[in-house]
Structures are given as C-alpha cells and as structure tokens.
Amino acid sequence: MDFQRNWEDYVGQTVCVAGYHNYSPRCGEIVDTSYSKSNLYDMRRADYYAVPGDSGGTVYSGESGLLMGIHQGNGGDYEVYTQVHNIISEFGIYPYLD
C-alpha cells in the first residue's frame, strides 16, 4: 500500500473519508486542489459528506484506494483535507502503511 503524491490528484477525482462518525465510507469528488484559509495552505476541498467528530479521519482515493490525506473539517460548502505530502513536509512524519 502507498499514498498518493500531492501532484497526482486532480479536480473531479473520487475521494472517500472514513471518520469516527461515518460507519461506512462516504465518497465525493475533489473540487479544489489549492484551497487556503488563515494559516492553512495547499489544502484540498471535496464534496464528500462528513460530520463533526470526523476530523482526523482517513481520506483515500475511491479509484485506487491509495491514502490521500487527513480530513480537517468544513471549508464553506465543501469538506477540507490535507494531503499526506503536507504532513511529511511540515512534520517529517510518514504514514505507516501495512
């Protein structure tokens, strides 16, 4: 298993979230690949459905199953997540994929 690099995603790509309150994955499409707000930058916005408490949930490609990021919350009319690459760049933390 691997993760999708930030330059590989695109508007219209199917993404899914598996959060604490979503007992089954919820999927939608990426609508923006360069969303920024306050001190958050290079985020992704997608139209999957998430509820409060799903923050920190896994976001993955609905097409390939690759890990894509971590759900952050709501960004207006859409949900927002950060790409795995952003976490690696900022904190030097790599996902454990087994």
Secondary structure, DSSP 8 states (H G I E B T S, - for coil): --B--GGG--TT-EEEEE-SS-SS-EEEEEEEEEEEETTEEEEEEE-----TT-TT-EEEETTT--EEEEEEEEETTEEEEEEHHHHHHHH-------
